């Protein structure tokens, strides 16, 4: 019997009975009671306070706003997925535009140099957002790998306005993460930032210099 098995056996055979989960009060993490308009306003205020950019776009014509954004930012090479509806709509809208669409469903070893040196921006969907902290949450997949939002100098994220939760706790409860927790969820609160020992904050050192959130209303 291994040491691990011995430890587990001793835990199961406790003299005072099996272990019980302690009672927990999560009230401090919930109960904000914000309306949808208040959640959106708070999210926007917090994420722009750390150099994130928010653009409100039409649900029906958001891709036109994307095209205009790419022109304004002089983005010529855009990395994006293929199967997600956001990626499919973007690809259709950009089919005739003077933009090179970079496929990301490849082993990173095959295009690592291209990704780090030649991609201007990455476009991703989002699972939603958290009003309390001004954070986006992403659930990376093979179609939209995590490096798509962490490497290109500009990250463009598309957010549904009605998918903003009050708190992270309520996000986990409402989505049933206790039963189906994502293995690689990302929380993004603005562009990449870091600080040195003198507490001087710098942006874009280890990742995107810009985060642009297209909020579909």
Secondary structure as UniProt FT lines:
FT   HELIX           3..12
FT   TURN            15..16
FT   HELIX           27..29
FT   HELIX           36..48
FT   TURN            49..51
FT   STRAND          52..57
FT   TURN            59..61
FT   HELIX           62..72
FT   TURN            73..74
FT   STRAND          77..80
FT   HELIX           85..94
FT   TURN            95..96
FT   STRAND          100..103
FT   HELIX           108..118
FT   STRAND          121..125
FT   STRAND          128..130
FT   TURN            131..134
FT   STRAND          135..139
FT   HELIX           147..150
FT   STRAND          154..160
FT   HELIX           161..163
FT   STRAND          164..165
FT   HELIX           168..174
FT   TURN            175..179
FT   STRAND          185..188
FT   STRAND          193..195
FT   TURN            197..198
FT   STRAND          201..203
FT   STRAND          210..216
//
